[in-house]
Amino acid sequence: MDNQERIRRSSRRLRSVITIALALVLAYPIVFWGGFNWLMAMVDLEVLPVEVRLPVPVTGLLLGLIASAGPVLAIAWGLVNLRRLLGEYERGRIFQPAAIACIRRIGQACLAFVAARLLFDPLASVAVTLHNPEGQRQLAISSDSLDLSALLLGCVVLLIARVMQEGQRLQEENAQIV
């Protein structure tokens, strides 16, 4: 089996895995916020940097769900483009403009994820403490190593897309010379 066939076969398998991951990513916030009160009562989790008074009313849960939409949609956008990229590889189109565009959008999705995560904690902390008495509502702002990792990954992926685009341009230029 040659390299092209290995790439096609691996891409096909990974596309299946990415499809499942995409479904799980989109379902997770609905399950999490739908079972938030039960989960927080049963398990001692620190999912938010604020003290949560249970039960959180439905409006707070819906606001939390809305707050989580940004990071979730950024991840989903990245996964959709990763799935498209693997589809291009499966068809043998490795250095083609469509594949390079997918790589660029994956990098952009990483950067969008960082921005969305920076907004998530403030929005979610307000959502789950909005029902608290006045003076006990909280606004939390935080960042961690995941944000830095996603930022660096996004920048590296965007750089790879530029390098691949330049390689494609040089390949086209060389093809015209011959």
Secondary structure per residue as TSV (DSSP state, phi and psi in degrees):
chain	resnum	aa	ss	phi	psi
A	1	M	-	360.0	129.0
A	2	D	-	-84.4	172.1
A	3	N	H	-60.8	-41.1
A	4	Q	H	-59.3	-42.4
A	5	E	H	-67.8	-37.9
A	6	R	H	-62.8	-42.1
A	7	I	H	-62.3	-45.2
A	8	R	H	-60.8	-47.9
A	9	R	H	-64.6	-46.1
A	10	S	H	-63.5	-40.7
A	11	S	H	-62.1	-42.1
A	12	R	H	-61.3	-45.2
A	13	R	H	-65.3	-45.5
A	14	L	H	-65.4	-34.0
A	15	R	H	-60.0	-38.7
A	16	S	H	-64.2	-44.3
A	17	V	H	-63.3	-43.7
A	18	I	H	-63.3	-37.3
A	19	T	H	-62.0	-43.7
A	20	I	H	-65.4	-44.2
A	21	A	H	-60.2	-40.3
A	22	L	H	-61.6	-44.5
A	23	A	H	-62.4	-42.5
A	24	L	H	-65.9	-42.0
A	25	V	H	-61.0	-41.9
A	26	L	H	-72.8	-31.2
A	27	A	H	-80.7	-29.7
A	28	Y	H	-53.1	-51.4
A	29	P	H	-63.0	-32.7
A	30	I	H	-66.3	-44.9
A	31	V	H	-66.3	-44.8
A	32	F	H	-61.3	-54.0
A	33	W	H	-73.4	-29.2
A	34	G	H	-66.5	-33.8
A	35	G	T	-108.6	19.3
A	36	F	H	-57.1	-50.9
A	37	N	H	-62.3	-44.0
A	38	W	H	-64.3	-46.7
A	39	L	H	-60.6	-46.7
A	40	M	H	-67.2	-30.1
A	41	A	H	-75.5	-32.1
A	42	M	H	-87.0	-34.9
A	43	V	S	-125.6	137.5
A	44	D	-	-83.5	88.1
A	45	L	-	-111.2	144.1
A	46	E	-	-111.1	81.0
A	47	V	-	-89.1	-18.5
A	48	L	S	-130.7	150.3
A	49	P	S	-81.2	32.3
A	50	V	S	-134.3	158.5
A	51	E	-	-81.7	124.9
A	52	V	-	-101.5	125.5
A	53	R	-	-95.5	122.0
A	54	L	S	-93.1	152.2
A	55	P	S	-83.3	146.0
A	56	V	-	-82.1	127.8
A	57	P	-	-66.3	163.9
A	58	V	H	-55.4	-39.1
A	59	T	H	-61.9	-39.9
A	60	G	H	-65.2	-39.7
A	61	L	H	-66.3	-40.5
A	62	L	H	-66.0	-40.0
A	63	L	H	-64.4	-37.4
A	64	G	H	-63.6	-41.4
A	65	L	H	-62.0	-43.1
A	66	I	H	-64.1	-40.3
A	67	A	H	-63.3	-35.1
A	68	S	H	-79.0	-8.8
A	69	A	H	-61.9	-38.1
A	70	G	H	-59.5	-58.6
A	71	P	H	-61.3	-39.3
A	72	V	H	-65.1	-43.8
A	73	L	H	-68.4	-33.0
A	74	A	H	-65.6	-43.5
A	75	I	H	-63.8	-44.7
A	76	A	H	-61.3	-42.2
A	77	W	H	-61.1	-42.9
A	78	G	H	-63.0	-42.9
A	79	L	H	-66.8	-39.8
A	80	V	H	-60.0	-43.7
A	81	N	H	-72.2	-31.9
A	82	L	H	-66.0	-40.7
A	83	R	H	-63.3	-42.3
A	84	R	H	-63.1	-42.1
A	85	L	H	-59.9	-45.4
A	86	L	H	-64.0	-33.2
A	87	G	H	-63.8	-40.6
A	88	E	H	-63.0	-44.2
A	89	Y	H	-63.7	-38.3
A	90	E	H	-61.3	-33.2
A	91	R	T	-86.9	3.5
A	92	G	T	83.3	12.5
A	93	R	-	-100.6	82.6
A	94	I	S	-88.1	-47.8
A	95	F	S	-105.0	34.2
A	96	Q	S	-93.4	157.5
A	97	P	H	-55.7	-37.6
A	98	A	H	-64.6	-40.8
A	99	A	H	-66.0	-41.9
A	100	I	H	-65.6	-38.3
A	101	A	H	-63.4	-38.7
A	102	C	H	-62.9	-43.4
A	103	I	H	-62.0	-42.6
A	104	R	H	-60.7	-44.4
A	105	R	H	-67.9	-30.1
A	106	I	H	-64.5	-44.0
A	107	G	H	-61.8	-42.2
A	108	Q	H	-64.0	-37.0
A	109	A	H	-64.7	-37.5
A	110	C	H	-61.9	-43.4
A	111	L	H	-68.2	-38.3
A	112	A	H	-64.1	-36.9
A	113	F	H	-61.1	-42.8
A	114	V	H	-61.0	-47.8
A	115	A	H	-61.9	-42.3
A	116	A	H	-67.2	-36.8
A	117	R	H	-67.1	-35.3
A	118	L	H	-65.6	-27.6
A	119	L	H	-87.4	-23.5
A	120	F	H	-61.8	-52.4
A	121	D	H	-58.8	-47.0
A	122	P	H	-60.8	-44.4
A	123	L	H	-67.2	-44.5
A	124	A	H	-69.3	-36.6
A	125	S	H	-65.9	-38.4
A	126	V	H	-66.8	-41.2
A	127	A	H	-59.9	-43.5
A	128	V	H	-86.3	-8.1
A	129	T	H	-115.6	2.7
A	130	L	T	-60.8	-31.5
A	131	H	T	-81.0	-9.1
A	132	N	S	-66.8	155.8
A	133	P	-	-61.1	156.7
A	134	E	T	-55.3	136.6
A	135	G	T	93.6	-11.9
A	136	Q	-	-116.3	8.3
A	137	R	-	-80.9	149.5
A	138	Q	-	-131.9	149.6
A	139	L	-	-126.9	120.1
A	140	A	-	-116.3	138.0
A	141	I	-	-124.5	127.9
A	142	S	-	-150.6	163.2
A	143	S	-	-150.7	151.5
A	144	D	-	-143.1	-171.5
A	145	S	H	-66.0	-24.4
A	146	L	H	-62.9	-39.6
A	147	D	H	-62.9	-45.7
A	148	L	H	-64.3	-43.1
A	149	S	H	-61.8	-45.1
A	150	A	H	-65.8	-37.1
A	151	L	H	-63.2	-47.9
A	152	L	H	-64.7	-42.2
A	153	L	H	-60.7	-45.5
A	154	G	H	-59.5	-43.2
A	155	C	H	-65.1	-41.8
A	156	V	H	-66.0	-42.4
A	157	V	H	-64.7	-40.3
A	158	L	H	-63.3	-39.0
A	159	L	H	-63.9	-43.1
A	160	I	H	-60.0	-41.1
A	161	A	H	-61.4	-41.0
A	162	R	H	-65.1	-42.2
A	163	V	H	-63.0	-44.2
A	164	M	H	-64.7	-37.8
A	165	Q	H	-64.4	-41.7
A	166	E	H	-66.6	-40.3
A	167	G	H	-61.4	-39.8
A	168	Q	H	-65.7	-41.7
A	169	R	H	-62.0	-43.6
A	170	L	H	-65.4	-37.8
A	171	Q	H	-63.3	-43.4
A	172	E	H	-64.3	-41.0
A	173	E	H	-63.1	-44.0
A	174	N	H	-65.6	-35.5
A	175	A	H	-65.6	-31.6
A	176	Q	H	-75.0	-28.1
A	177	I	H	-71.4	-40.7
A	178	V	-	-74.0	360.0
